[in-house]
Amino acid sequence: MAKYRIIVNPVSGRGAGEKSVPALRQYLESQGMEYDLLLTERPGHAIDLAARASSDGCAAVVGVGGDGTANEIICGLMQANGGTAMGMLAVGRGNDFAFGAGIPKGLEAGCCTLAAGFHKQIDIGRVTGGDYPDGRFFGNGVGIGFDAVVGFEALKMTRLTGFLSYIVAALKTIFLYYRAPTLRIETESQELTLPALMVSIMNGRRMGGGFMMAPDASPADGWLDLCIARQVSRGRIFTLIPHFLKGDQATQAAITALRARRVQVTALQGVLPAHADGETLCVQGEQLTIELLPASLELICQPPSSQGGP
């Protein structure tokens, strides 16, 4: 029985996943690691492969890809509930989950982290509603409103990739999504009703490859970090973007930052476009419920001293 099951998304990072396979095999074999390697064949395939690996008794499932691949492996392992650890080799476009979880970008650094074998327990989120009435797990965050539309637009781009595609998509979205729906946002301790352009509910720190939605968040602290942007003019959206790049948006009057363990967002007027870890939850949702599942997944990552933080 293989100790590591490697799940490669061959189309991740414009084909970087598939191109990485020969070097990955060489490294694993040079380290004497016991493994088998599978390529995904369709969207959602990594969910099935990860769940099967857990039921097969694999010690760890290692994804090779980006945020979509990471999300599918999280979903598969959480559904299996078998205690299998997760590793990630971040070769995708955004790699936001990896950034927040202490997993370095790139194949070589990721393999070194895998070989070092440091493990920690991380929190996982679960969102219910939209196209997922039975719920979907996430590792990095849920985006509702503006940042969801940015992600939808970035996916349409064929010539741009990485962070640049998200920047261009954000500028385009200013002209597409500037009328905020009226939302009721309920946590375990408070309730807000307001026109909100964006509600980001974060377990990690970053979205879109560079937007620091929750700069002080940690996926191991037992909290969800909320970033709520109120209705502002299109011109004001332009001026807020640099603050999100620096991570100091909470200093701006239009932004509300909260912490919670359970959040329910209801559209009182308008609808909820939303994603989880970049995967579409809904385009015209009415209500989403997000809850945190503390310390529910074992992750192979860099130790805290290598991450430059807790």
N, C-alpha and C positions, 0 to 999 in steps of 0.2 A: 504494500500500500504506500503510495507516494506521500511524503510528509507535506510537501507544498503542492498545491494545485494552482498553476499559473493560468489566468484567463486573460487573453489578449484581445482587445478590440482592434482589428486590423485597419479600420478606417479612421481611428482617432488621430487627431493632430495632422489631418491631411495625409494619412498613410504612415505616420511615424510609428504607430503601433506595430504594423506588419514589418516595417523596415528594421525594427529593433530586435526581432526574434533571433537572428543568427548570433548577434553579440550577447543577447541575454542567455541563450543556451551555453555559449562558451564560458560566460562568467559563472553560471550556476554549476557547471560541470567542473570548473577549475577549483571551486570551493567545496566540491564533494557533496553538494546538496541533492537530496532525493526529491524528485519532482516529476510531474507530468504537465504538459502544456496543451491548452485548447484554445482555438480561435472562435470568437463569436461569429454567428452567421446572420443575425437579424436583431433589430431592437428588442430588448427584453430578454435576450438569450442568456446574458450573464446572470440574470436573476435565477434562472433555472439551473445553470451550471454551478453557481455558488451554493444554492440549496442542496444540490446533489453531492457536492464536495463535503458539505457538513455531514450529511447522512452517511457518507462513505467513511467518515472518521478522519478526514484530513486535519492535520494540525493547524494549517493556515491556508487561506485562499488569498492569492496575490493578483490584483488587477493591474493590467498594463493598458493605460489610456488616460482619459481625462475625467472631468466631473461626472459625465453621464455614466461612464464605466464604474466609477466609484459608487455612485448612487445605486446602480443595479446590484452590485455586490453586497452593499449594505442591506438592500431589500431582501436579497436571497438569504443572507446569513441570519437576519432578524426573523424572517419567516420560518427558517429551519430551527432556530432557537437551540442550536446544538453546542454552543460554547466554542466554536471554531474562531481562531484569530483571523484578522484581516491585515493584509499588507497592500501597498500601492506603489507602483512605479509610474510617476507622473510624467507622461509624454503627450498630454492633450493640449487643448487650446487655452483654457482658463486655469485649470489646476487649483481652483480656489479651496476645495476641501483639503487638499494636500498642504496648502499654505497654512491654513489655520490649525491643522492637526500635527504639524511638526514632521512632515514628510518632504524631503528636498526634491526639487524639480530635476528631471533628467534621469536617464537610465543608469549611468555609472554611480551617481550619488545615491540613487534609490537602491541599487544592488548592495552597496556598502552598508546602508541602513538595514536592509534585510538580513545581511550576514551578521551584523552586530547583535541583532535579536533583542533589542530593548522593547518591552511591551508596556502598555498602560491601558487602563479602562477609560473609555470616553462615553459621553452622553450621546444619545441618538434622539432625533425628533420624529414625531408621527403627525401627519396632517390628514384630516378627514374632510371630505366634501368635494365639490366640483365633479370632475370625472372619476374620482376615487372615493365613492361612498363607503367602501370598506377600509379606506386608509392607505397611505403610502409613507414609507420611512424616508428620512433624509439625514444627511450628515452635516451639511454646511448651512443651509438656510432656505427659507421660503420667501419669495418676493411677490408682492401684490401691487398691481398698478404700474407705475412708470417703469420700474426696473424689470418687471416681467415683459413689458412691451419691448424694452431695449433688447432683452434676450431673444425674443421672437424675431426682431429685425436683424440681429446679428447672425442668426441661423440662416437667413436668406442670402447672405453675402457669399459669393463664390470666389472672389479675387482677394479679399482681405481675410486675415486670420489673426488669432491671438488678441492681445489687448487693443490693438488698433481697430479691429472690427467692432469692439464694444464702444469705443469712443465715437466712431462714425455713427453707429446705431443710436447712441445716446443723443447726438446732435439731431439726427433725423426724428427721433421720438418726440423731441420738443415740439415739433410741428404736427405730430400725430395724436399726442396724448397730453393735453394741457387743460382739460376740464375735469376736475376731480369729482369722483363720486362721493356721496355722503355716506360715511361709514360709522358703524358702532363698533368700537374696539373694547372688548371686555377681558380683563385679566382677573386673577384671583383676588386682587386688592383694589381695583379701580375700574371705572368705565368712562370712556371718552366717546363723544359724538361730534364729528367734524367732517368737513370736506378734506379728503386726504389724497394727494397725488400718488403717494407711495407708502407702503408699510412693509418694511423688511424685518423678518423675524429670524434672528441669526443664532446658530449654534457655533459657527466659525466666525471669521473676522472679515472676509472679503468676498465680493462678487464681481463678475465681469472682468476678472484678471487684474484689477487694479483699484476698484472702488472700495474703500475701507468703510463698509457699512457699520461695522462694530469693532473698532480698533482695539478695544480692551477685552473683547470676548475670549473665552476659552471653551473648547468642547469638553472640558473635564471639570467645569466649575459648578455644575448643577443648575445653570440658569440659561434662559433664552434672552438675548439682547434685542430689543425692539428699536428701530429707527423709523420714525413717522414724519413724513414731510407734508405739511399743510398746503392748501391751495395757494399758489403764487402765480405771478405773471410769467409769460414765456421768457421775458428778459431776465427775470429773477432766477429762473431755472438755469440759464446760462451761467450766472454768477455763482450758483451753488455748486456746480460741478467741480471746480477746483477744491472746494472744501471737502467733498467726498474723496477726492484723490489723496488729500493730506490726512483725512480722518478726523478733522476738527469741526465737522458740520454741527455738532451739538452746541457749539457756541453761537449758532445762528437762530434768530427768533422763530423762523419757520419750521425748525426741527425740534421734535420731542424725542428724548431717549428714555426708555423704560427697561426694567427687567421683570421677567415673569417666568412661571413654570407652565402655565396654561393660558392660551389666548384664543378668543373667538372673535372673528371679524365678519360682520354682516353688512351687506350693501343695502342701505335704506333707500337710496336713489342711485341709479346707475348699476354697474356690474363689476365683477372682480376678475380681471385677467391675472393669472397667477402661475408660478412655477415652483418646483422644489428641486434644488441642486441643478437648475437649468432644464429640468424635465417638465413639460407642460402639465399643469394640474387642471386648468380650465381657461377658456377664453372669455366666457360670460358667466362666471360663477355668482352665486348669491350668498353663500356662507361657507366659511372654512374654520375648522377647529384644529388648533395646533397644541400639542402637548410634548413635554420633555420626558424622556425615559432615562434617568440618570445611570451612569456607569453600566451601560447595557451591552457594550461591544469592546472586545479586546483588540487593540491596534498595535501593529509593529511600526515604530516611529523612532525619531531621534530622541535621545534623553534630553531633559530640560536644559542642561548646560549647553548643548549644541544648538538649541532653538533660540537662545538669547532671551529666554523668558520662562515663566512658570509652566 
